[in-house]
Amino acid sequence: MEQKKVSVNEKLRRTALAQYAIFKSGQDRDYDQLTYLAAEICKVPVAKISIIGKKEVWSKSAYGTELSSIPRQNSFCELCIQSGERNLILNKPEHPEVFEKAKGLYDREYQFFAGVPLVNSQGHAIAVFGVFDVKPRTLKPNQLKSLEALANQSMNLFEARKQTYKLHHVQRSLKQKYRELEKFASLVSHDIKSPLANIISLTELLKEENEDKLDDQTKDYLNFLVDSSYSLRNYVDGILNFYRSDHILEKDYEDVDLPELLKPVVDLYNISDDIEINYPKTGKLQNINKAALTQVFMNLLSNSLKYNDKEQRKVNIRFRENNSYYYFEVEDNGNGIPPEKVDKAFELFATLDVNDRYGNPGSGIGLATVKKHIENMHGQIEVHSTPGVGSNFKFRIKRL
């Protein structure tokens, strides 16, 4: 094992210890397994992982004894980190004065101690992995090497928990910033949509009150103004829905009956005789984000019907499953997507430069939201499309 130089700078050592956020953090099974192995390998009754605080030593894990804390001064762990060595071995016959000073600190009269400092990358010992015995003894070379290896694994655990703590801190900070950004976006949206509503209503009023006074060109200008205002309003709503979709992903996962999920969605769009939507009448989904999956089907059905100039608009929803995934298809007989634009269909703000059947341009947000939901459910989506014939959106989500 590589030799580590142990720093004895106490101020920097305590600063390093604080970064691990482990002070009196409670029992942990991962550490307990390491102390168990140490006691078994070294053939001793007691093994501990001891955190060295400012004035006390406390047990993160203890095998063969209870978790406890003792004064740092005169403890074996204090001697271990102050030695600056990669390990420290003490026997009472050879170091009687050390054991005399430590008398009363521990739960029993130990006569043997072997410890390995847990040293971080800067050389600061934040803890000690030690084994204890009530009689003098020695460790074989392979036992000492094993103890050092277990100490190294314990330090790796501390490092992993440190990174997890940092990630949680960053996550909390990002969530706070996201909430602030969302609040800002809502305020901006309101400030944009209010004047847009005024523009639309005043323009419509102008058209109605001056119907006989306006020529055809002026009426076209006013209609264009109204249509543009509606498009901008829908664009703003789409952006907000895309970023608010993260809240949907936080919903609880649950078991879902597929027909019960699809029926209200289909009923929402199956509103005229020129629309035919077929969907599976059987299917059970386990541990699914129902809200996210519902949003996926709503967006796909909406697109299938809007971008469809056929006299009879048809959509077929299919479902199958295996041990790993749930598979879905949403196939329509709509306008289709040009081959050169298929790869960009799911990109945010990417539009196909075509209007829907009502003359409105797309925002490039709906399919991006669909992809976002599916990928966050550990899935993938793709589309196969033929212009003038229709599109087939195929996606899968992971069975959890």
C-alpha positions as CSV (number, residue, x, y, z in Angstrom):
1,M,0.0,0.0,0.0
2,E,1.2,3.5,-0.8
3,Q,2.8,5.3,2.1
4,K,0.8,8.4,3.2
5,K,2.4,11.3,4.9
6,V,0.2,12.3,7.8
7,S,-0.1,16.0,8.6
8,V,-0.1,17.1,12.2
9,N,-1.5,20.6,11.5
10,E,-4.5,20.4,13.9
11,K,-6.3,23.5,12.6
12,L,-6.3,22.2,9.0
13,R,-7.2,18.7,10.2
14,R,-10.4,19.9,11.9
15,T,-11.3,22.0,8.9
16,A,-11.0,18.9,6.7
17,L,-13.0,16.9,9.2
18,A,-15.9,19.4,9.0
19,Q,-16.2,18.9,5.3
20,Y,-17.3,15.3,5.8
21,A,-20.3,16.2,7.9
22,I,-20.0,13.0,9.9
23,F,-19.7,14.3,13.4
24,K,-21.9,12.1,15.6
25,S,-23.8,11.1,12.4
26,G,-25.0,7.7,13.9
27,Q,-24.5,4.1,13.2
28,D,-23.9,2.9,9.6
29,R,-24.0,-0.7,8.4
30,D,-21.3,-0.1,5.7
31,Y,-18.8,0.9,8.4
32,D,-20.0,-1.9,10.8
33,Q,-19.1,-4.5,8.2
34,L,-15.6,-3.2,8.0
35,T,-15.0,-3.3,11.8
36,Y,-16.4,-6.8,11.8
37,L,-13.9,-7.9,9.2
38,A,-11.1,-6.2,11.0
39,A,-11.9,-8.1,14.3
40,E,-12.2,-11.4,12.5
41,I,-9.0,-11.0,10.5
42,C,-6.9,-9.7,13.4
43,K,-8.4,-12.2,15.9
44,V,-9.3,-9.5,18.4
45,P,-12.4,-8.9,20.5
46,V,-12.9,-5.2,19.6
47,A,-12.5,-3.0,16.5
48,K,-13.5,0.6,16.1
49,I,-13.6,3.4,13.6
50,S,-13.0,6.5,15.7
51,I,-13.6,10.1,14.7
52,I,-11.1,12.6,16.2
53,G,-13.0,15.7,17.2
54,K,-11.7,18.9,18.9
55,K,-11.7,17.5,22.4
56,E,-13.1,14.0,22.2
57,V,-12.9,10.8,20.2
58,W,-16.2,9.1,19.3
59,S,-17.0,5.9,17.6
60,K,-18.5,5.9,14.1
61,S,-18.5,2.1,14.2
62,A,-17.7,-0.3,17.0
63,Y,-17.5,-4.1,16.9
64,G,-17.4,-6.0,20.2
65,T,-18.3,-3.0,22.3
66,E,-20.9,-0.1,22.4
67,L,-20.6,3.1,20.5
68,S,-19.2,5.7,22.8
69,S,-17.1,8.9,23.1
70,I,-14.1,9.5,25.3
71,P,-11.8,12.4,26.0
72,R,-9.3,12.9,23.2
73,Q,-6.3,13.5,25.5
74,N,-4.2,10.4,26.3
75,S,-6.3,8.2,24.0
76,F,-4.7,5.7,21.7
77,C,-6.2,7.4,18.7
78,E,-4.6,10.7,19.6
79,L,-1.2,9.1,19.8
80,C,-1.9,7.4,16.4
81,I,-2.6,10.6,14.5
82,Q,0.2,12.6,16.4
83,S,2.8,9.9,15.4
84,G,2.6,10.9,11.8
85,E,3.1,7.3,10.8
86,R,0.9,5.0,8.6
87,N,0.2,2.8,11.6
88,L,0.8,2.6,15.3
89,I,1.1,-0.6,17.4
90,L,1.1,-0.5,21.2
91,N,1.6,-3.3,23.7
92,K,1.3,-2.7,27.5
93,P,4.5,-4.4,28.4
94,E,6.4,-2.3,25.9
95,H,4.6,1.0,26.6
96,P,3.3,0.8,30.2
97,E,3.2,4.6,30.6
98,V,0.8,5.0,27.6
99,F,-1.7,2.5,29.0
100,E,-1.4,4.0,32.5
101,K,-2.4,7.4,31.1
102,A,-5.3,5.9,29.2
103,K,-6.5,4.0,32.2
104,G,-10.2,4.8,32.8
105,L,-10.9,6.1,29.3
106,Y,-12.1,2.8,27.8
107,D,-14.8,0.3,28.8
108,R,-12.2,-2.3,29.8
109,E,-8.5,-2.5,30.5
110,Y,-6.9,-3.0,27.1
111,Q,-3.3,-4.2,26.8
112,F,-3.0,-4.0,23.0
113,F,-3.9,-1.5,20.3
114,A,-3.1,-1.3,16.6
115,G,-4.4,1.7,14.7
116,V,-4.3,3.1,11.1
117,P,-5.1,6.8,10.5
118,L,-7.8,7.5,8.0
119,V,-6.0,10.1,5.9
120,N,-7.6,12.3,3.2
121,S,-5.8,13.4,0.0
122,Q,-4.3,16.4,1.7
123,G,-2.7,14.3,4.4
124,H,-5.1,15.1,7.2
125,A,-6.1,12.3,9.6
126,I,-9.8,12.6,10.3
127,A,-10.3,9.3,12.0
128,V,-8.5,6.1,13.2
129,F,-9.3,2.5,12.3
130,G,-8.2,0.6,15.4
131,V,-8.3,-2.9,16.9
132,F,-8.0,-3.6,20.6
133,D,-7.3,-6.6,22.8
134,V,-7.3,-7.2,26.6
135,K,-4.0,-9.0,26.4
136,P,-0.6,-8.3,24.8
137,R,-0.2,-9.7,21.3
138,T,1.2,-9.1,17.8
139,L,-0.2,-8.8,14.3
140,K,1.1,-10.9,11.5
141,P,2.2,-9.0,8.4
142,N,-0.8,-10.1,6.5
143,Q,-3.1,-9.0,9.3
144,L,-1.6,-5.6,9.5
145,K,-1.8,-5.2,5.7
146,S,-5.5,-6.2,5.9
147,L,-6.1,-3.7,8.6
148,E,-4.5,-1.0,6.4
149,A,-6.7,-2.1,3.5
150,L,-9.9,-1.9,5.5
151,A,-8.8,1.5,6.8
152,N,-8.4,2.6,3.2
153,Q,-11.9,1.3,2.3
154,S,-13.3,3.2,5.3
155,M,-11.7,6.4,4.0
156,N,-13.2,5.8,0.6
157,L,-16.6,5.6,2.2
158,F,-16.0,8.9,4.0
159,E,-15.0,10.4,0.6
160,A,-18.1,9.0,-1.1
161,R,-20.3,10.4,1.7
162,K,-18.6,13.7,1.4
163,Q,-19.3,13.9,-2.3
164,T,-22.9,12.9,-1.7
165,Y,-23.3,15.6,1.0
166,K,-21.9,18.2,-1.5
167,L,-24.3,17.0,-4.2
168,H,-27.2,17.3,-1.9
169,H,-26.1,20.8,-1.0
170,V,-25.8,21.7,-4.6
171,Q,-29.2,20.1,-5.3
172,R,-30.9,22.2,-2.6
173,S,-29.2,25.3,-3.9
174,L,-30.3,24.5,-7.5
175,K,-33.9,23.9,-6.4
176,Q,-34.0,27.2,-4.6
177,K,-32.6,29.0,-7.7
178,Y,-35.1,27.1,-9.9
179,R,-38.0,28.2,-7.7
180,E,-36.7,31.8,-7.9
181,L,-36.4,31.5,-11.7
182,E,-39.9,30.0,-12.0
183,K,-41.3,32.8,-10.0
184,F,-39.6,35.3,-12.2
185,A,-40.8,33.5,-15.3
186,S,-44.4,33.5,-14.0
187,L,-44.2,37.3,-13.3
188,V,-42.7,38.0,-16.7
189,S,-45.3,35.7,-18.3
190,H,-48.1,37.6,-16.6
191,D,-46.6,40.9,-17.7
192,I,-46.4,39.7,-21.3
193,K,-49.8,38.0,-21.5
194,S,-51.8,40.9,-20.0
195,P,-50.9,43.4,-22.7
196,L,-51.4,40.6,-25.3
197,A,-54.9,40.0,-24.0
198,N,-55.5,43.8,-24.4
199,I,-54.2,43.8,-27.9
200,I,-56.4,40.8,-28.9
201,S,-59.6,42.2,-27.3
202,L,-59.0,45.8,-28.6
203,T,-58.3,44.5,-32.1
204,E,-61.4,42.3,-32.1
205,L,-63.4,45.3,-30.9
206,L,-61.9,47.5,-33.6
207,K,-62.9,44.9,-36.3
208,E,-66.5,44.6,-34.9
209,E,-67.2,48.4,-34.6
210,N,-65.7,49.3,-37.9
211,E,-66.8,46.3,-40.0
212,D,-68.2,48.4,-42.7
213,K,-65.4,51.0,-42.7
214,L,-62.4,48.7,-43.2
215,D,-61.2,47.5,-46.5
216,D,-60.1,43.9,-47.0
217,Q,-56.3,44.7,-46.7
218,T,-56.9,46.4,-43.3
219,K,-59.0,43.5,-42.1
220,D,-56.1,41.1,-43.1
221,Y,-53.7,43.2,-41.1
222,L,-55.9,43.1,-38.1
223,N,-56.4,39.3,-38.4
224,F,-52.7,38.9,-38.7
225,L,-52.2,41.0,-35.5
226,V,-54.7,38.8,-33.6
227,D,-53.1,35.6,-34.9
228,S,-49.6,36.8,-34.0
229,S,-50.8,37.7,-30.5
230,Y,-52.4,34.3,-30.0
231,S,-49.2,32.6,-31.2
232,L,-47.0,34.6,-28.8
233,R,-49.3,33.8,-25.9
234,N,-49.2,30.1,-26.7
235,Y,-45.4,30.3,-27.0
236,V,-45.1,31.8,-23.6
237,D,-47.5,29.2,-22.1
238,G,-45.4,26.5,-23.8
239,I,-42.2,27.7,-22.3
240,L,-43.7,27.8,-18.8
241,N,-45.2,24.3,-19.2
242,F,-41.8,22.9,-20.3
243,Y,-40.0,24.2,-17.3
244,R,-42.9,23.4,-14.9
245,S,-42.8,19.8,-16.2
246,D,-40.1,19.1,-13.6
247,H,-42.8,19.3,-10.9
248,I,-44.6,16.5,-12.7
249,L,-41.5,14.3,-12.5
250,E,-41.6,14.7,-8.7
251,K,-45.0,13.0,-8.4
252,D,-45.2,9.7,-6.7
253,Y,-45.0,6.5,-8.7
254,E,-47.9,4.2,-8.6
255,D,-49.5,1.1,-10.3
256,V,-51.7,2.1,-13.2
257,D,-54.4,0.5,-15.3
258,L,-53.5,1.6,-18.8
259,P,-57.1,1.8,-20.2
260,E,-58.1,3.9,-17.2
261,L,-55.2,6.3,-17.8
262,L,-55.9,6.6,-21.6
263,K,-59.7,6.9,-21.6
264,P,-59.9,10.5,-20.1
265,V,-57.1,11.6,-22.4
266,V,-58.8,10.1,-25.5
267,D,-62.1,11.6,-24.5
268,L,-60.5,15.0,-24.3
269,Y,-59.5,14.9,-27.9
270,N,-62.2,12.6,-29.4
271,I,-64.6,15.5,-29.8
272,S,-65.9,15.3,-33.4
273,D,-66.9,12.7,-36.0
274,D,-63.8,13.2,-38.1
275,I,-61.6,11.9,-35.3
276,E,-61.0,8.2,-34.5
277,I,-58.7,7.2,-31.7
278,N,-58.1,3.6,-30.8
279,Y,-56.3,2.5,-27.7
280,P,-55.6,-0.8,-25.7
281,K,-58.4,-2.1,-23.6
282,T,-56.0,-4.0,-21.4
283,G,-52.7,-3.4,-19.7
284,K,-51.3,-3.0,-16.2
285,L,-48.3,-0.7,-15.5
286,Q,-46.4,-1.0,-12.2
287,N,-44.6,1.8,-10.4
288,I,-45.2,4.4,-13.0
289,N,-45.3,8.2,-12.9
290,K,-48.9,8.5,-13.9
291,A,-48.8,12.3,-14.3
292,A,-45.8,12.3,-16.6
293,L,-47.1,9.5,-18.7
294,T,-50.5,11.2,-19.1
295,Q,-48.7,14.4,-20.2
296,V,-46.8,12.4,-22.8
297,F,-50.0,11.0,-24.3
298,M,-51.7,14.3,-24.3
299,N,-48.9,16.0,-26.2
300,L,-48.6,13.2,-28.7
301,L,-52.3,13.0,-29.4
302,S,-52.6,16.8,-29.7
303,N,-49.8,16.9,-32.3
304,S,-51.3,13.9,-34.2
305,L,-54.6,15.7,-34.6
306,K,-53.4,19.2,-35.1
307,Y,-50.9,18.4,-37.8
308,N,-53.4,16.3,-39.9
309,D,-55.3,17.6,-42.9
310,K,-57.1,14.4,-43.7
311,E,-60.9,14.3,-43.7
312,Q,-60.8,11.5,-41.2
313,R,-58.1,11.8,-38.6
314,K,-57.0,8.5,-37.1
315,V,-54.7,7.7,-34.2
316,N,-53.8,4.2,-33.0
317,I,-52.2,3.6,-29.6
318,R,-50.4,0.3,-29.1
319,F,-48.8,-1.3,-26.0
320,R,-46.6,-4.3,-25.3
321,E,-44.2,-5.2,-22.5
322,N,-41.3,-7.4,-21.6
323,N,-39.4,-7.9,-18.3
324,S,-37.4,-4.7,-18.7
325,Y,-39.6,-2.1,-20.5
326,Y,-43.1,-1.0,-21.3
327,Y,-43.4,-0.2,-25.1
328,F,-45.8,2.2,-26.6
329,E,-46.7,3.4,-30.1
330,V,-48.8,6.4,-31.1
331,E,-49.4,6.1,-34.9
332,D,-51.4,8.7,-36.9
333,N,-52.4,9.3,-40.5
334,G,-51.3,12.9,-40.4
335,N,-49.1,15.2,-42.5
336,G,-45.9,13.4,-41.5
337,I,-42.4,14.9,-41.0
338,P,-39.9,15.6,-43.8
339,P,-36.9,13.2,-43.6
340,E,-34.4,16.0,-43.2
341,K,-36.3,17.3,-40.1
342,V,-36.9,14.0,-38.2
343,D,-33.7,14.3,-36.2
344,K,-34.6,17.7,-34.9
345,A,-38.2,16.9,-34.0
346,F,-37.5,16.6,-30.3
347,E,-35.2,19.6,-29.9
348,L,-36.5,22.5,-27.8
349,F,-37.8,25.3,-30.0
350,A,-37.2,23.3,-33.2
351,T,-40.2,23.8,-35.5
352,L,-41.0,22.1,-38.8
353,D,-41.9,25.5,-40.4
354,V,-45.5,24.4,-41.1
355,N,-48.8,25.5,-39.6
356,D,-51.3,23.2,-38.1
357,R,-54.8,22.6,-39.6
358,Y,-56.0,25.8,-37.9
359,G,-53.2,27.9,-39.4
360,N,-51.1,28.2,-36.2
361,P,-47.4,27.7,-36.3
362,G,-45.8,25.3,-33.9
363,S,-43.7,26.4,-30.9
364,G,-41.2,23.5,-30.9
365,I,-41.9,22.8,-27.2
366,G,-44.5,20.0,-27.1
367,L,-42.2,17.2,-28.4
368,A,-39.3,18.5,-26.4
369,T,-41.5,18.1,-23.2
370,V,-42.4,14.6,-24.3
371,K,-38.8,13.6,-24.7
372,K,-37.9,15.2,-21.3
373,H,-40.6,13.2,-19.5
374,I,-39.7,9.9,-21.2
375,E,-36.0,10.2,-20.6
376,N,-36.6,11.0,-16.9
377,M,-38.6,7.8,-16.7
378,H,-35.5,6.0,-17.9
379,G,-36.8,5.6,-21.5
380,Q,-36.3,6.6,-25.1
381,I,-38.5,7.9,-27.9
382,E,-38.1,7.8,-31.7
383,V,-40.3,8.7,-34.7
384,H,-40.8,7.0,-38.0
385,S,-42.6,9.3,-40.5
386,T,-43.6,9.5,-44.1
387,P,-44.8,12.9,-45.4
388,G,-48.4,12.8,-46.5
389,V,-48.9,9.4,-44.9
390,G,-48.4,9.8,-41.2
391,S,-46.1,9.4,-38.2
392,N,-45.4,6.7,-35.7
393,F,-44.0,7.8,-32.4
394,K,-42.4,4.8,-30.6
395,F,-41.2,5.0,-27.0
396,R,-40.4,2.8,-24.1
397,I,-40.1,3.4,-20.3
398,K,-38.2,1.4,-17.8
399,R,-39.9,-1.1,-15.6
400,L,-38.9,-0.2,-12.0
